[in-house]
């Protein structure tokens, strides 16, 4: 499904008060309201089958944008279209093609095995059993939850539960997936499995994926495109590679040395990011990359070398710092 | 039809839930019996030195108590568990999942949980009704039974609507535990025939929170003393409450989705 967002604005009115008992007492009678501009005039469009990551610091407006697209929040103003639908109208046909999984809230029935939630969702979405059985078999295999779905949910580990949440949300085979920090709190192997699953599902069913996350690895493993939202404004929309090369045009060159060398010999080469006994990492401008490497190969006892982009975490930190500086200057 | 199947599935889930905790089930059966019988004690005290209270004899008052028990049972099996669950969902924000389902959210929310342990209230209520009719020597006519069914259905509809409205307040106040507790305490007023209340109480319990009507109307119907006009009023009142509660719910959801967080 194509997604079109134009001039989207979402404001909240929140009740604010100073800390302390007196202030709390006063607020019972006189309430002060502040308007929070959670999303402040953003625009983008997403083609069917795309996987897009929403990045931004806490409170940037990522989740709000996701909820508006899912039809859970009504925009203050602006245009939001998902396929032929206006999400907030919550038409049956629209709801049948979307799903939402969040890392923080669960829909699984707490005291019953996940299989019972699957069955309940089958009834709610009216999925014929002839489709349901093979579909669940596929999900169970991909997510490796065969021996988990018969145990009560409350006895499952966080990772097992998350995988079952995904399965429960895919009973009706949606084509638009809203994932709000789906890997939060999971260990590394679980994260990897969940990421791979989401990618596979999306490719197999042509499903559009919209993901919010703090975890850069999530985004780079699942998505081809990122949208960065900061203080309700859109500050970047494009491919991950372009984001990296634009924000951090420098490369990281790591040399493994066969013997330790003097500090001066190292510093002549360029900016040193880290230097331990035999491993040396430099930050080098794209233009000077070739010269620097040649220089190093001649002057240092290099046994191995790798060239990488700056880590996504740092790129993002830079993007946010730049945005902060811009706001400070304005 | 689809909703009937949906509700049946949800009821099945609740039944499975019940079986997960078998000991709890047995204990709750004993508790329900104890509370029901203890609820008759005030009535015994009241009627120990008089034959009639507010125009209701001992046997007739027992009919009201019987209906009160049945209604209370229905409330705690069908209505209250779902409503409590809904309040929690609003509080925790998991109502999002319900609102994203392609089915009527009010039906999904209202039929999400059943507590079959409370069936004992209904059974004991029916026993009291049988005993009361035997004491009075009344055999209800077919017409009276039909009237009773309609009157009782209206009572359930009224009670459900009030619960929906109380639950909807959670959208505004988030925590409504005290409110549901207050309502449950007030609900006890339905134990007594409507005509024993005077003045302001009579007005409130008839028109504002029609608690006494809920039990008195089916009781009168069963005794064959309900005028057709009164039955029509009960049905109309129930329909009105259903409509109003539907409106309150719809408004509350709209408010939730335009505020949210």
HADDOCK unambig.tbl for C-alpha pairs under 7 A between the chains (distance, minus, plus):
assign (segid A and resid 12 and name CA) (segid B and resid 259 and name CA) 6.27 0.50 0.50
assign (segid A and resid 72 and name CA) (segid B and resid 96 and name CA) 6.77 0.50 0.50
assign (segid A and resid 72 and name CA) (segid B and resid 257 and name CA) 5.39 0.50 0.50
assign (segid A and resid 73 and name CA) (segid B and resid 257 and name CA) 4.46 0.50 0.50
assign (segid A and resid 73 and name CA) (segid B and resid 258 and name CA) 5.20 0.50 0.50
assign (segid A and resid 73 and name CA) (segid B and resid 260 and name CA) 6.60 0.50 0.50
assign (segid A and resid 74 and name CA) (segid B and resid 257 and name CA) 5.98 0.50 0.50
assign (segid A and resid 74 and name CA) (segid B and resid 258 and name CA) 4.73 0.50 0.50
assign (segid A and resid 92 and name CA) (segid B and resid 102 and name CA) 4.75 0.50 0.50
assign (segid A and resid 95 and name CA) (segid B and resid 100 and name CA) 5.91 0.50 0.50
assign (segid A and resid 95 and name CA) (segid B and resid 101 and name CA) 6.12 0.50 0.50
assign (segid A and resid 95 and name CA) (segid B and resid 102 and name CA) 5.25 0.50 0.50
assign (segid A and resid 96 and name CA) (segid B and resid 102 and name CA) 5.93 0.50 0.50
assign (segid A and resid 105 and name CA) (segid B and resid 94 and name CA) 6.31 0.50 0.50
assign (segid A and resid 107 and name CA) (segid B and resid 97 and name CA) 6.57 0.50 0.50
assign (segid A and resid 111 and name CA) (segid B and resid 17 and name CA) 6.72 0.50 0.50
assign (segid A and resid 112 and name CA) (segid B and resid 17 and name CA) 6.49 0.50 0.50
assign (segid A and resid 120 and name CA) (segid B and resid 9 and name CA) 6.32 0.50 0.50
assign (segid A and resid 120 and name CA) (segid B and resid 10 and name CA) 6.80 0.50 0.50
assign (segid A and resid 123 and name CA) (segid B and resid 6 and name CA) 5.71 0.50 0.50
assign (segid A and resid 123 and name CA) (segid B and resid 9 and name CA) 6.91 0.50 0.50
assign (segid A and resid 124 and name CA) (segid B and resid 6 and name CA) 6.20 0.50 0.50
assign (segid A and resid 124 and name CA) (segid B and resid 103 and name CA) 6.97 0.50 0.50
assign (segid A and resid 125 and name CA) (segid B and resid 102 and name CA) 6.72 0.50 0.50
